[in-house]
Amino acid sequence: MKDKRLEQIIKDSIKGKSKAQECLYLEYSPKMMGVCLRYAKSYDEAEDILHDGFIKIFHSLKSFRFEGSFEGWMRRIIVNTALERFRSKTQLYTVEEFDDIEEEDELDVKDAPLDVLLNMVQDLPERYRMVFSLYVLDGYPHNEIAEVMQITIGTSKSNLARARSILKSKLIAYWDDQDQKSNLRIC
């Protein structure tokens, strides 16, 4: 979308023009759904986050200052909506911290299909999924993750290490399964 056109659509959306709001939704909902899927346990939950996020976006449009990326501004609202949903349904438990956890090597995703990777991330325990998505996929530092999730920095690092470990195990199992399937075809 061209900058001038986008600016006009945003201004019309602020005025409550439904066609402009629909245009914003149609343009950005597929990308924002991708963000939602990284934080949600299921497609239905991701749709709920997307819906709630767009309501907040439309209510907050008047605060957008036309500085920086509009998509980035929207993404932040969507991520915050996912975090609010997480906090509202999560009771605080004492979590063991491991300050000496080393950052693991990057995950070797090879050529794993995106839907397989997404399913693996969605299957992570909720807290691990949130920390992994915030840190790896959205680039939040551990101190911000700790703040938004109301945990310590050590807990954030620990949860990330555990999420990576789980994903690594799942990827190894996936590639072993793929190798076995390809060996069966040769026979």
Solvent accessible surface area in square Angstrom, and as a share of the most:
residue,aa,sasa,rsa
1,M,75,0.33
2,K,158,0.67
3,D,118,0.61
4,K,165,0.70
5,R,131,0.48
6,L,22,0.11
7,E,57,0.25
8,Q,92,0.41
9,I,17,0.09
10,I,1,0.01
11,K,83,0.35
12,D,26,0.13
13,S,3,0.02
14,I,73,0.37
15,K,141,0.60
16,G,46,0.45
17,K,105,0.44
18,S,80,0.52
19,K,156,0.66
20,A,10,0.08
21,Q,46,0.20
22,E,86,0.39
23,C,33,0.20
24,L,0,0.00
25,Y,84,0.32
26,L,115,0.57
27,E,72,0.32
28,Y,15,0.06
29,S,12,0.08
30,P,89,0.56
31,K,103,0.44
32,M,0,0.00
33,M,20,0.09
34,G,31,0.30
35,V,1,0.01
36,C,0,0.00
37,L,27,0.13
38,R,46,0.17
39,Y,4,0.02
40,A,0,0.00
41,K,104,0.44
42,S,48,0.31
43,Y,125,0.47
44,D,98,0.51
45,E,22,0.10
46,A,0,0.00
47,E,76,0.34
48,D,66,0.34
49,I,3,0.02
50,L,15,0.07
51,H,111,0.50
52,D,54,0.28
53,G,0,0.00
54,F,7,0.03
55,I,76,0.39
56,K,71,0.30
57,I,1,0.00
58,F,53,0.22
59,H,129,0.58
60,S,37,0.24
61,L,0,0.00
62,K,156,0.66
63,S,67,0.44
64,F,13,0.05
65,R,186,0.68
66,F,81,0.34
67,E,121,0.54
68,G,75,0.72
69,S,69,0.45
70,F,9,0.04
71,E,46,0.21
72,G,35,0.33
73,W,55,0.19
74,M,1,0.00
75,R,73,0.27
76,R,117,0.43
77,I,26,0.13
78,I,1,0.00
79,V,2,0.01
80,N,55,0.28
81,T,6,0.04
82,A,3,0.02
83,L,2,0.01
84,E,77,0.34
85,R,73,0.27
86,F,6,0.03
87,R,79,0.29
88,S,97,0.63
89,K,108,0.46
90,T,33,0.19
91,Q,127,0.56
92,L,126,0.63
93,Y,149,0.57
94,T,142,0.83
95,V,44,0.26
96,E,111,0.50
97,E,72,0.32
98,F,65,0.27
99,D,116,0.60
100,D,122,0.63
101,I,52,0.26
102,E,143,0.64
103,E,98,0.44
104,E,62,0.28
105,D,125,0.65
106,E,138,0.62
107,L,37,0.18
108,D,93,0.48
109,V,61,0.35
110,K,123,0.52
111,D,127,0.66
112,A,13,0.10
113,P,57,0.36
114,L,147,0.73
115,D,91,0.47
116,V,33,0.19
117,L,37,0.18
118,L,42,0.21
119,N,80,0.41
120,M,18,0.08
121,V,15,0.09
122,Q,16,0.07
123,D,82,0.43
124,L,0,0.00
125,P,68,0.43
126,E,53,0.24
127,R,32,0.12
128,Y,38,0.14
129,R,2,0.01
130,M,2,0.01
131,V,0,0.00
132,F,10,0.04
133,S,0,0.00
134,L,0,0.00
135,Y,62,0.24
136,V,59,0.34
137,L,69,0.34
138,D,34,0.17
139,G,58,0.55
140,Y,13,0.05
141,P,61,0.39
142,H,17,0.08
143,N,87,0.45
144,E,62,0.28
145,I,0,0.00
146,A,9,0.07
147,E,136,0.61
148,V,35,0.20
149,M,3,0.01
150,Q,112,0.50
151,I,28,0.14
152,T,68,0.40
153,I,80,0.41
154,G,7,0.07
155,T,5,0.03
156,S,0,0.00
157,K,77,0.33
158,S,0,0.00
159,N,1,0.00
160,L,1,0.01
161,A,13,0.10
162,R,79,0.29
163,A,0,0.00
164,R,15,0.06
165,S,52,0.33
166,I,52,0.26
167,L,6,0.03
168,K,100,0.42
169,S,67,0.43
170,K,63,0.27
171,L,8,0.04
172,I,97,0.49
173,A,60,0.46
174,Y,40,0.15
175,W,51,0.18
176,D,75,0.39
177,D,60,0.31
178,Q,51,0.23
179,D,80,0.42
180,Q,115,0.51
181,K,93,0.39
182,S,46,0.30
183,N,86,0.44
184,L,131,0.65
185,R,185,0.68
186,I,145,0.73
187,C,144,0.86
